[in-house]
Amino acid sequence: MSKYNESAAAFVSALFHSATVTHFMHLQTKSFAQHMALGEYYDAIVELADKWAEAYQGCYDIITNYPKDFHHGSTDPVKYLTQIKEFVDNIRKDLPSESQLQNIVDEIADQIDSTLYKLRFLK
């Protein structure tokens, strides 16, 4: 088992979980801009998380240590995505450094930043 397995599992779990949380937020918002931005996010983040997990597994090993429980504690999309952004920024140093894996992390960070822009400034 890779030394990165636990970090990889936490990373992929958080991203998949963020898709579910933001999907609920997407369904509950009364803001068209939030609705569209969150819809774009949850569609894109699942593909990116899957892409990263498959690339990681091609470099290392099957991810096995997925967390059993994941809580978010926020119903505000900007606050929640800011927490996910901070999580990605913080865990990045614990993930493998291969450029192809880090490039996908960059795409994930880009998706989060783009969604935050839309949530903050498009009304």
Disulfide bonds with the S-S distance in Angstrom:
none
